[in-house]
Amino acid sequence: MKKKTAIMMAIFLGIGTAFLGGCAKMEETDETQTQNLQTEDADREETTEDTGVNAFAFRLTRACLEQKEEKENLLLSPFSVWLPLAALTNAADEAAQAELTEALGMTGKTAGEINEWVLGAKSVMEREEDAKQAAESGVSFESPLKIADALFVDAGAVLDGEFEQIFDTYYRGKVFQVDFAGRTPDGADAVGKINDWVEEQTGGKVRELVTGFDPLTRAAIADAICFSDSWTTEFWEENTYSDTFYGAAGQEEVPFLYRQFDRQIYYEGEHYQACVLFTRSGGAMILLLPQEGTTAEQVLADMDTAALQDILGADRATVQLSLPKFHLESGPVSLLETLSQIGVPLTDPNHPHITGLVRTEALFLSQVVQKSMLEVDEKGLTAAAATVAGMEMMSAPVEIDPVEMKCDRPFAFLLTADSGETDPVVLFSGVVNHIEE
């Protein structure tokens, strides 16, 4: 198979949409999953606005596409960025509330309504009902998707009690005390503790996310996502073959997965082909293959919620699919400037809007970093990402009572030059007893 192939993965967008639409049971077929998606499409109200959590995902993706180097891969977890920002709607001041909720795709929603949405969505995505039923039946069950959130607060700061309760109830977030300023050599090192937490929550898939914090950092909010599941219809290992991948930077000999799918969701857009691969838990990988003359970046940049609905609602076809077997890693990538560009109002150090997180202090986002990985093989896929957002207090000058010195009477002066010795050399000295014109 020697035709030019350039597949751009929309992995986290696909997973997020499939889960947010409602996870299927383990025993459901691909066709049942498709019917569920099409039914939800029909029930969804018509809208001219691109809103919702996926609207944020597409805006962030487009911004990252604009900033990445040509010919480089892109791997991003928009939802891992969205969740910490959603939690911070509960700590943002009134001046930033409307702008922040709009940036998150939640225009018109209150912080309380966003909290309720998060609680319900995470319950569905992590399949809590299935876990409960399995426990009652004495059956072992482990959700393929795990989402964890945490807040790391500086030892010298006092966390707002209302935010702590909301974070625990709706985001199931844990709170840890750390030392961002390095006050004591044996203190709870912030970098080490955060990296340990990330590594634990992602099963070792993401490591060494952060390298340091400014001493003025008062808190850091973190999210970790780990997804691992098998395809509903697996690729046969005996069909895997070696062939040429005509990449943007040159040709590579790589292993290709291959299978003929008799009834697979397939869609043809104006400039691309799309195919949907479901996983057993109801997740999905959406493959977007550009046509000649169109880049993968252009195809992904044109994606929005309407295009995604068109793909997921498409008919089935017999598809002979060849897909590279691959492993991607990305990061740590800084997203602070990108978030500012798409309208998140929490990044301005001169106007700190996070006033409800730490008592008596106003904070701003000083760093947002993400690291992610993705692995695809014959059995399924594994994906993990972690995001950490550090928050600083505004650096203010020390206030000192002014003194007055008004030279309106005789005064003396010295004019010196540096000689390289301990003391400077006095070049001139004098007294001004009167002013000569």
N, C-alpha and C positions, 0 to 999 in steps of 0.2 A: 504494500500500500504506500505509494510514493507521492501522494498528493499533499499539498501544503496544509499543515495543521497548526492552528494556534488557538488553544482552548483557554479561555479566561474563566476561572472559577468564581462563582458567587456563593461560596459555601455558607458563610454565616447568615447571609440574607435569605438563602433557601431554607436553612434550618430554622431560623427565626420565624419565617412566614408559616412554615408547615406546623410548627408547634403552636404559634399564636392562633392559628386557625382552628386548633383543636387536635390533640394527639390521638392517633388511632390505636386500637388494641393490638397486641402482638400477633393475634391470629388473623387480623384483617388482611385482605389482599390489596394489591396495587389498585385494582379497579374500584374497590370500596373506598379507598382513600381519595381517589379522584372524585367519586360521587359526593363525598363529604365536602371537598373543596368547591365543587361546582354549585352545590346547594347553598353554601355560605356566600358564594359570589352572588347568587340570585337574591339572597336575603339582604345583602349589603345595600345601603342607601346610595343613590347616585350622588356624587359630589364633584365639584369643579376644582376643589383644592386638594393638593397632595399633602394629606395630614396623617398623623399617627406615628407610631414608633418606627415603621419602615420608611416614612418620609424623611425622618432624621437620618436613618441608615443610608439612604440614597444621597442625601445632601453631603454627608460626611464622606462617603465614598467618592463622590465627584471631586470634592475639595482635595482629597488625598491623591486622586489620579492626576490632578493638575500640578501637584508638588513633587511627585515621584520622578526619579530620573528615567529618561527614555530607555527602553529595553529592559528595565528592571521589573521583577515580579511585584505584585501587590497582594498582601494578605492582611485583612483587617477584621476586627470584631466590633461593629457599631454598637451592638447591644451591651457589650462590656463597658463601653463609654457612656451609653445612655443611662444605665442604672444608677451609677454614682451621681450623675447630674440630676436625675429625677429625685434622688434622696435629698439633694441640696435645695430643691424647691421649698423644703420645709425650714431652711435656714436662711434663705435669701430675703433681703428687705423688700418692702412694698414697691420701691422704685424699680427693682429688677424682676419682679414676679412675672409680669405679663410678657416681657421680652424673653425670659428664660423658658416659660411654658411654650411660647411660639417656636423657639428654636428647637425644642424637644418634639415638635409635632403635636403638641397638646393644647393648641390655642383654645382659650375659653375654659379650660379645666382648672380647678383649684388644686392646691397641693394635696388636699384630702382625697379628691377624686383620683389623682394620679397614684396615691398610695394604695387605694382600693384596687385599682387596675393592676398594679404590680403584684399585690398579694394574690389575686385571682390568677393572673397569667403565670406566675412562678409555680403555683400549685398544679396547674394543668401541664406546664412544660416539664416539670419534674415528676409528673405522674403520681402524685401523692395518693389519689384514690386507689390506684392499682397497688401501691405499696401497702396501704391499709388493708385491702382485701386479702393480699398475700399473707400479711401478718396474722390476720384472723384465721386463715386456713392453714397456717403453719408452713407456708411455702416461702422459699427464699426468693427475694426480688431485689434487684438493684437497678435504679433508674439509669438510663444511658446518658442523661444530661444532669449535670450538677452545677449549680450556681451558688456562689458564696460571696458575701459582702462583709467588709470589716472597716472599722474606723480606728485609726491610731492617733491618740491624743497625747500631746506633750505633757510631761510630768508637771510643768509649771502652769498648766491651763486647767480651767474648770469647765467641764462639758455641760452644756445646757440640758437640764433634765427632761424637758419636753421632747427635744430632738432625740435624745437617747431612747426614750420610750417608743417613739414613732419608728426609729431605725430598727429596734428589736421586734416590734409587732408586725410591721408591714414588709420590711426588707430582710428580716431575720438576721440582722447584722450583729456581729460581735464587736465589742469595744476593748481596745488594749491601750495600756499606758506605756509610752516609750520616751526616750530622751533624744530630741532632735538637736539640741544645742551642745551635746557632749559635755554636760556639767561634771559628770563623774566618770572615771575610767571603767568602773564596774557597773555602770548604769545599763538599763535596757536599751541597747543600741537600736535605733530606729531602722537603719538600713538592713541590719541582720535579721531583725524580727519580722519586718515586712517581707523580705525575700524568703524567709523560712515559711511564712504563712502562704505565700504564693505557690511555692514548690509543693507544699503539702496539699493545697486545695486542687492543684492540677495534676496530682499524681506524678510529680517530677517532670512533667512535660514542659513547664516554663520555669526557668531558673535565672537568678541574677538579674531581676528586672530593674531595680534601682541601684544607683551607685553612690548617691549622696543627697543631702538636703541642706538648704540654707539655714543657718542658725535661727533665723526669724520664723521658721516654719512652726506652726502651732498644732496642725493636724494634717492627716492624710487619709483620704477615703479610697478604698480599694475594692475591686471586683475581680472575681475569677470564674471562668466558664470552662468546663471540660465536657466534651461530648464524644462518645465512642459507641458505635453501633454497627451492625452488619446490614448488608443490602437485603431487601426482601427477596430479590432474585440475584444470587451471587454469580460472579464470573467464575468460569472453570479454569483452574490453574493450567490444565493441559492446553488451553487455548491461548495462553499468554505467549507472545512472540516478540522478537526484536525487530525494530524498524526505525526509520529516520524521523526525527522530530525537527521540523524546519522552524527553528526558533528565531526570535528577533535578532539574536546575537550570533546566529550561525546554526549549522546542522549538528544534531546529536543522535547517536544510536542509543535508543532507550527501550525498555520493555513496555509493550502495549497490552492492556487488558482487552479482551474481545468477547462479545456475545451477541447473538441475535435475539432481540426481545420481540415477542409476537404482538403484545398489546402494551405499548409504552406511550406515555404522554409525549407528543411531539408537536412542535410549533415552528412555523417559518415566518419570521419577521421580514421587514423590508431588506435588512442587511445582515441577517444572521439566521442560523438554525438553533433551536433550543430543544433539549431533552431533559426529562425529569427522572432522576433515580431516587426511589424511596428507600428509607431504612425501616427496620422492623418496628421501631417505636413511633413511626409517623413523621420522622424528619425527612428531609429531601435535599439532594444536591441538584442544583439546576445548572446544566452545562450550556454555555453560550458560545457557539462557534461562528465567528464572523465570516462573511463571504469575501471573495477576492476584492481587494481595494478598500476594505474596511479593517480597522485595527480592533483588537480586543478592547483596548481602552475606550474607543469610541462607542462600542456596543454597550459596555458597562456604564459609561457616562450617560447614555440615553435611557437607562433603566429608571422607571419610577413605579409607583404602586399600581397604576393602570396597566403598564406593560407586564408587570408581574402577574396580575390577575388574568391577563390574556393568555399567558403561558400556562398557568396552572389550570385554566379552564379549557385548554385545547383538547382536541380529539386524540384518540389513540391510533397508533400506526405500528407496523412492523419496522423495527429499527435495527440495523446492523451497526453496533456501536464499538468503536475503537477508542480507548482512553488511555493516556499514558499513566503508568504506575509511578507515583512520585511522592516526594516529601518536601514540604516547604517550611521555612522558618523566617520570621520577620521580627525585627526590633532588636533592642528597644527603640521605638519610634516616638518622637515628641509630637503631641497633638495640640499643644497649647495654642499656637498661632492659628492652626486650622479651625479650632473651636471658636476662636474670636471671629474668624472670617465668616462662619456660618451663623453668627448672631448670638452666641452664648455670652451673656453680659457680666460674667464673673471674673474676667481676666485682667481688669484694669487696676493696677496698683494704686492709682491716685483716687479711685472711687470704689473702695472695697464694699461689696454688697452682701457678703455672707456674715450677717449680724446675729443669727440665731443658733450658731453652733457652739461657740465658746463664749462664756459669760464675760461681759464688759469689753469684748474685743471685736473689731470688724476685720474680716479676712478676705483675701482674694485668692483665686487660683494662680499659683506661681509655677507649677509644672504639672503636666499630664503626659504620662508615658504608657505605652502598651507594647507587649511582646506576645507573639502568637506562633502557633505551629499547626500544620495540617499534613496528614498522611493518608494516602488512598491506595488500597490494594484489592485483591480479588474478593476478600471477605467483606470489606466495608471501609469505614473511614474513622479516623480519630482526629479530633480538633481540640485545641485548647488555647485560651488567651487570658491575659490578666492585664488590668489597667490600674494605675495608681495616680491619684490626683493630690498633689501637695498644696496646702493652703498656708499663706503667710499673713502676718499682720503688717500693716503699713509702717514703714520706717519713718519716724517723725523726729525732727531735730529736738535736742534737749533744750528745754526752756530755761533761760538764765535771766535774772533781773538785769537790765542794762545799766551801765554806769556812764556818766557824762564827763567828757574832757573837752573843754572849750579853750583853745589857745588864744585868749584875748588879753594876755599879759606876757611879759618877757618869758622866753622858754629857751632851753638848750637843745642841742642835737649832736649826734654822731653819725658819720657815714663810714661804713666798713666794707671790706672786701674779703673774700675767702682766700686764705693763703695755703690751705692744705694742712695747717697746723691745728692744734686744739682750739685756739681762739682765733676769731677773724682779726684782720689788721685794720686798725682805725686809720682811715684815709683823711677824714676831715672831722673837725669838731668845732663847735661854735655856740654862740648865744645870740638870740634875737631879742634885742631890747627895744628896737624900733623897726619899723618897716620902711625900707628904702625903695623909692620908686625908680 
